[in-house]
């Protein structure tokens, strides 16, 4: 699922929904649902930087 839009710095309901979807799909725990907190950020940065390849294939094993 790709939600594309302009980068404007606004944390809209659409962004919060997308973060919540990512958290659920990847099994992120420790951050409130829809909040881009430290656990969500750590996993997302690991996926997009090429580190921690085990968590980047959508197996729902995410950061715990």
C-alpha positions, 0 to 999 in steps of 0.5 A, a space after each residue: 500500500 503506497 500513500 503518496 502526497 506532497 511533503 508539506 510537514 503537516 501531520 494530518 489524519 491521513 499521515 496518522 492512519 498511514 503510521 498506524 497501518 505501518 505499525 500494525 503491519 510490522 508489529 511495532 510496539 511501544 509507541 501509541 497507535 498512529 504516533 511516529 515515536 522512537 520505536 516506529 522511527 527505529 524500525 522505519 530507518 532500519 528498513 530504509 537505510 539497508 540495515 536490519 534486513 530481517 525486518 524489511 520484508 513485510 513478515 510482520 515481525 517488526 520491532 518489539 
